[in-house]
């Protein structure tokens, strides 16, 4: 397993209607590096946002074949992490880091 710098593990927050509804349950969704494991994701989130992480669920999204202007194209896959934070803590994604 390749070691990542803590700023390389998290690519971006995933802001959708479903992920904003999860914020009621102290959960935040991030797009992460495909080679990162749960321990690396936990360390990097705690280091960047200074919060306590209770649980992490990861999901591998497969790439898909698409038709774009009558040509075949491939939409790349990615890894998604759903992070559960300690009660009373939150990450405000609108303000940035």
C-alpha positions, 0 to 999 in steps of 0.5 A, spaced: 500 500 500 502 506 497 503 512 503 499 518 501 501 525 504 495 527 508 493 533 503 493 528 497 488 523 500 482 527 500 480 530 493 474 534 494 467 534 498 461 531 495 456 536 495 449 533 493 442 533 495 443 526 498 450 528 502 447 534 505 441 530 508 446 526 511 449 532 515 443 531 520 446 525 522 453 528 523 456 525 516 460 528 511 461 525 504 468 526 500 471 524 494 478 520 496 484 517 492 482 510 490 488 507 493 487 510 500 484 506 506 480 508 512 486 509 517 489 514 512 482 517 511 481 518 518 488 521 520 487 526 514 480 528 516 482 529 523 488 533 521 485 538 516 479 539 519 481 538 527 474 534 528 474 527 531 472 521 526 467 516 529 466 511 523 468 511 516 464 507 510 468 507 503 464 506 496 468 504 490 464 507 484 465 504 477 467 507 471 461 507 466 461 507 458 458 513 455 456 516 448 458 523 447 456 526 440 456 519 437 463 517 440 464 512 445 467 515 452 469 512 458 467 516 465 472 514 470 470 511 477 472 514 484 472 512 491 467 515 496 468 516 503 462 517 508 465 520 514 461 520 521 463 525 526 463 526 533 456 528 536 456 536 536 462 537 531 461 539 524 465 541 518 462 547 514 464 546 507 461 552 504 467 556 508 473 552 505 479 550 509 
